[in-house]
Amino acid sequence: MRVNPEFRRNVWVQFTWTRLVAAPLLTAIVCYAFLLVTHYDYRMLQSVAEFVGGSVIVGLWGTRRAADSLAEEVSGGTWESQRMSGLGAWQMTWGKLIGSVSFVWYCASIALLVVLWASNRIEAGDGIGRQPLKVAFDFYVGGMVAQAAAFSIALLLLRKAAQYRRLTITLAQSCGFLVFFLFVRGGFWPQASSRFRISDLPSSDVPWLGGGHDLDLARVAAIGIVCLWSVIGAYRLMRTELQYRNLPWVWTLFLVFVLVTGLAASSAETTYGRLALPFMVFVLLTYLSFFADYRDPVRYRWAFQAVRDRNWFEILSAIPWWVISTLFAAVCAVVIASSLPDGAMLQPTGPATPALGMFAMALEHFSASLALVMLFMLRDLLVLLWLSCSPWRAKADVAGIIYLALVYWPLAAILWVTGGQHLLPVVAPIATGVAAVDFVPIGIELAFALFLFYARWREITRLKPV
């Protein structure tokens, strides 16, 4: 059987006889010393082994290794030669993603054996140990979610960073660990899975494990789906890195999945209530996909040329992800606005805070606020595109994040605290009910942003005389 060369190379690099022997030997020594100190407290040993194996080995170390697998190639000068090799995108993806963390999985498996052994000793003393399937699922499937996320972020940063610095590796690792913490170690699953339990996904008793062992099928399904999308995302980003033509159908399917999930998870009875969460997710994904996109003006110019030539395949392959998510958000906004009853006045519930007060003000004129959200998002995209086409485009992402951070929250909070609520539409998508006050300021801002971007676009695309 022919083994993936990239996977085999990573395995040979990661595994040595010293490591193979040292990992179980040190684990046995540490566990025996721990039992002696704690007077054979197997329950504490079980908890510590699960924490170390899950959060430390899989969550922290595994995400670091997944993100660092590309950095090692770039810093070693071997990445360009690997890109020109005969390996396909899928071979390169799983060869690096699994091969680079193979020793991490080896150590996690040892930690899992410790957890199971301690659980067995606890149950021998008429106690209740950890569920073996749950621990193994958290280690392997949850770890794959986090490591695929870290690997994907590293691939995104690879296209943006001139040099692969430690900061980019740490950022990718932090994103992967955050995903692991939210989807695997987080404590919000009782609320998140209750909706799915209504949809015939109850906790199932596993008879061959003995009494007291339940599997939360909603949690298993959710983490499994997130794992699948994480691996698909890593594969598609690898295709882009290896210069394959990518039609955006996977991203479109993901947005459809977000819409269907949001509709299924919502407990609202009205159309606008069920679409509210997907709409907010689409707006967030628009900004995230914009910053993730490699905004090359030459690439955009090729896309416009394809439009003029009516080259449909080239047009579809050149459509940025953020354009598609913007269209989804716009459609959701139109459906929400059309489904609102006449004169609807929505009110949030919760403690009185400035943020909640502004939110309540936006809900009072919900249709106008939805239109403002789309106009503000269009303005932001134009400003961020202008920054991306500027001479300092290498720092466009940092400048854009600072711009968004300063424009929205501080200025809106200052106006709210100082009694300038009627001026909020100037800096935030919060409608006051007066059409001129709501839409004239954003119209002026939008026209100015369009002028800046168009002038910059004409400047960088003008042919210089030879």
N, C-alpha and C positions, 0 to 999 in steps of 0.2 A: 504494500500500500504506500502511495506517495504522500509524504507528510508535507504540509505547508512549510516552505523553507524559512519564511519569516518567523513562524511559530517555533520551529526547531531551533533556529538561531537564538531566539530569546530564551528558550528553555535551557540550552547549553550555557548561556551567559548567567542565568539566574541560579542554576543548580550546580553545586559542587559537593564533593563528598564531605567536606567539612561542614557545610550548611545542612546537608541531609542528616548528619549524625548529631550536630550541635543542637538543632531546634528541638527534637523530642527529648534529648538528654537534659537540656537546661529547663525545659518545661517540667519534667519529672522532678528535678531537684527543687525547683521553686515551689511546686505544688506540695511536695513532702514537707518542706520548711514551713510553708503556710499552714498546713494542717497541724504541725507541731506547735506553732505559735498560738493558733486559735483553738487548740484542744479538740482537733478533729471536727470542726464545724463545717460539715459538708455543704450546708445551705449557703454559707458565706463564700465558700470556694466556688460553688456553682454560679453565684451572682458575679463574682469577680471574673471568672473565666468567660462568662457570657459578655460582660462589659469589655474586657480586653480583646476577645476574639471579634466582637461585632464593631464596637465604636473605634477602638484603637487600631487593630490590625486591618480589618476590612474597610472601615470608614475613613480613617486618617492615612494609614500607610498605603492602602490599596489605591486610593484616589491620587496620592502623591506619585506612586509608581506609574499609574495610567497616564497622568499628565506629563510626567517626566520622560516617558518613552519616546516622544517626539523631540523633546529638547535635547536628549542625548544624541539623536541622529543629526539635528541641526548644528549643534555645537561641535560635533565630531566631523562635520563636512561630508557625511555619507547620505544625507537625505535626498539630495539631487540625483545621485546615482541610483538610489532605490526607486525614485519616481520614474526613472527611465527603464526600470527592469521589466520583466515580463509578467510580474504579479498583478493580478486584477485588484479592483478596489475592495471586494469582499475578502479576498485572501489577505490583503494588507491590513484590513480593519481587524479581523479576528486574530490574525497572527500577532499584531501589536497589542491589542486590547487584552487578550487572554495570556499570550506569552510573556508580556512584560510584568504581569502580576501573578505568574504561576507560583513563585515561591511564597507570595502572600497567601494564595489559596492553600498551599501546603501547611503554612503556620496556622491558618484559620481552621483547617481540618483537625489539627492537633488540639486547638482550643475547643472545638466541638466535641472531640472525644472526651476531654476533661469534663465538659458540661454534662454529657450523657453518663459518664461514670459516676459523677457526683449525684446526679439525679437517681441513678440506680441505687446508690448507697442510702439516699434519703428515703426512697420508697421501700427499701428493705427494712427501714426502721419505722414503718407505718406512716410515712410522711407523703407529701405530694411534690414530685419533682417537676422539672421543666418539660414541656411538650417537645419531643424530639423533632417532629416535623416542623414545628414553628421555629425552633432555633436554627435548624438547617436551612429553612426557607429564608429567614432573615439574613443569615450569613451569605448564602450563595446568590439568591435572586436579588435580595436587597443590596448586596455588595456589587452585583453587576449593574444595577441601576445607577449607583453612585459613581462607579468607575467609568461607565459609558458616558455619563454626564460630564465628568472631568475630562475624558478623552475628547469629547465633542467641543468643549470650551477651548481646550488646547489647540484643536484644529482651527477653530475660528480665530484665535489669537495668532496662530502661525501665519495667517494671511495678512495680518495687520502690523505685527511687530517686525521692525527691521532686524533686530537681534532678539534671540530668545532669552530674555532676562529671567532672573529668579522671581521677579514680581509677577510675571505672567503665569509662571508655573503655580505660584501660591494662589493666584486668583482662580485658576482652573481647579485646583485642589479644594479651595474653599467652597466653590459652587457645587462640586461633587459631594462634599461632606454635608453641605446644607440640604441637598436633595435627599441624602441618606437619613439625615436627622428628621426631615419633615415627613417622608413617606414610610420610613421603617421604624425609627425610634420615637417619632412624635406620638403624643397622646390624644390626638384629635380623632382617632378612628372610631370610637363609639358614636360620635355624632355623624361622621362621614359615612359609616356603613349602615346606619339605621335606615336610611332611605332605600338602600339596596335590599335590605332584609324584607322590606315590604314587597319588593319585586322578586320574591321566591329565591332569595339567596340567604337562607338562614345559616346560623352556625350549625355545623354537622358533627355529630358524634362519630368518632372513628373507632369501631368496635374492636379491631385487632390491636389497638394500643391499650386496651383496658379502660376502666372507668375513669371519668374525669378529664379525658382528653378531647377537647373540642377544637375544630378548625373554623375560624372566621372566614368563610368563603368569600365574603365581600372584600375583606382585606387582601386575601390571596389574589383575587381577580384584579383588584386595583393596582397592587404592586406589580403583578405580572404584566398588565397592560402598560404601565409606565416603563417597565424594563424593556418591553418590545419596542416602544417608541424611542427609547434612548438608544438602543442598538441600531435601529433603522436610521435615526438621525446621524449617528457616528458614521454609518456606511455611506449615506448621501453626502456628507461633508467630505469624506475621503474621496468620493467620486469627483467632487468639485476640485479638490486639491490635486488630483491626478489628471485634471484637464478633460474629463469626460463631459459630454453634453448631457445636461440634466433638465428635463422638463419638470415644471413645478407641481406635478400631480401628487407627490407624496405630501408636500406642504398643504396643498388643498385638501387632501384627505384628512390630514391632522386637524385642520380648521373645522371640517365637517364633524370629526370626532368630538372636538371641543363643544360644538353646538349641540350635538345629540346628547352628550354627557350632561351639559348644563341643563337641557330641557328635562332629562330623566331625573336629575338630582334635585330639581327645584320642587318645592312644596306649594308654590303659588298656584292659584286657580285661574288667573288672568294671563293673557298672552304677553302683555308688557312686563308682568312680574316674572314670568318664566324666561324671558329673553334678556332681562336686566344683567344677570351674571355673565352669559356669553358675550354680551356687548362690551362689558368692562374688560373681559379677558381678551377680546379682539383688539381693543384699544391698546392694552398693555403689550400684546404680542406685536402690534405694529411698531411700537417704539423699540422693543427688544430686537425684532428682526431687522429694523433699520440700523441699529448700532452693530448688529452682527454682520450686516452686508458689507462686502468690499466695494465701496462706492467709487469706482474708477470712472472718471468722466469719459474716457475713451470707450469703455464698455457701454455706457449709456448712449454715446453717439452712434455706435454700431447698432444699437437697438432702434434708434430713430431712423437710421438708414434702412434697416430691415422693414420698418413700417412703410417707408416710402416705396420700397421694392416689393411690398406685399409678400415677403418671405415668411410665411406663417410659422414654420418650424423654428426659424431663428427668432421670431418675435416671442414665441412661447418659451423658448429656452433662455431668453434674456430678461424675462419679466422678473423683477426683484420680488422677494417674498413679502416685503412690507406693502407693496401695491395690492397684493391679493388679500392680505389681512385688512387693509383699509377698505376694500370693496365689501368684505364680509361685515365689517363694522358699520358701513354706510347702509347696507341692506337691513341689518338689525335695527338701526336707528329709524329707518323709514317704517318698518313693520311696527315697532314700538309706538311711534308717533301716531300711526294710523289706527292702532288698536286702543288708544287712550279714549275714554269717554269724554264727551264735551264738558268743558269746565272742570276737569279733574284736578283736585288739589290733594296731592300726596303729602303725608307727614311721616317723618321717621320717629322712632321711639328710642329713648336712651337719655343719659344725663346731659344736661345743658353744657355744652362746650363750644368754643368758637368754630371748630371744625364741623361739629354737628349742626350748628346754627347756619353756616354757609350751605351745608348739604340740604337742610330744610328749606332754605331760600331757593335753591335750585329745583327742588321737587315741587314747589308751589307753581312753577311755570316749566313743567317737565319738557314739553315739546320744544320750546325755545331753547332750553338748556341742552337738549340733545343736538340741536342744530349748531349751537355754540361749540359743543365738544368737537364736532366734526370740523368746523371752521378753524378752531384753535389747533387741532391736530394737523390740518393742512398748512397752517402758518408755521408751525414748528418744523414740519418736514421741509418746507421751503428754506427756512433759515438754516437748518442742519445741512441741507444740500448746498447752500451757499458757502457754508464753512468747509464742506468737503471739496469744493472746487476752488478754494482760495489757496494762496501760496503756502499757507501753514496747514495744509490738509493732513499732514502727519499727526497733528494734535487736534484734529477736528472732533474726535470722540470725547476727549477730555473737555474741550471748549463747549461742546454740545451739552454734556451732562451738567456743567456749571451753569450754562444758560437756563436749562430747564429747572434746575434747583433754585435759582435766584428769581426767575420770572413768576413762578406759581405761588409757592407757599409764603415766603417772607412778605412780598408786596401785598398779597391778598390778606394776610393776617394784619398787616399795618392798617390797611383801609378798614377792615372790620373793627379793629379795636378803637381806631380814632373816629368812628362814626361815618366813614365814607362808603357805606354799603351801596349807594347809588352809583359808585364808580367801579364796583367790582367787575362788571363786564369788560373793563379795559384790560384787566390782568388775569382773569379767570373765567371759565365757561359757566358763569352763574347768571341766569336771566333774572331781571327785575320786573318784567311785565310791560315795560315801555320799549317798543320796537326800536325807536331811534337810539335810545341809550344802550340797548343790547347789541345791535348789529352794526351801527355806524363805526364805533371804535375798532372792532375786529375787521370790518371791511377796509378801513384805512391801513391797519397793520398788515392785512393780507396783501393788499395792493403794493405796499412798500416792500414786503418780503419777496413778492413776485418780481418786482423791478430789480431788486438786488440780485436775485438768482439769475434772471434773464440777462442782465448786464454782464455778470460774471461768466455765464455760459457763452455768450457771444464772444467774449474776450478770449476764452481758452480754446474755442473751436474755430476761431478765425484763422484762415490759412495765411501764413507769413510769406511775403514775397521772397523768392530765391535770389 
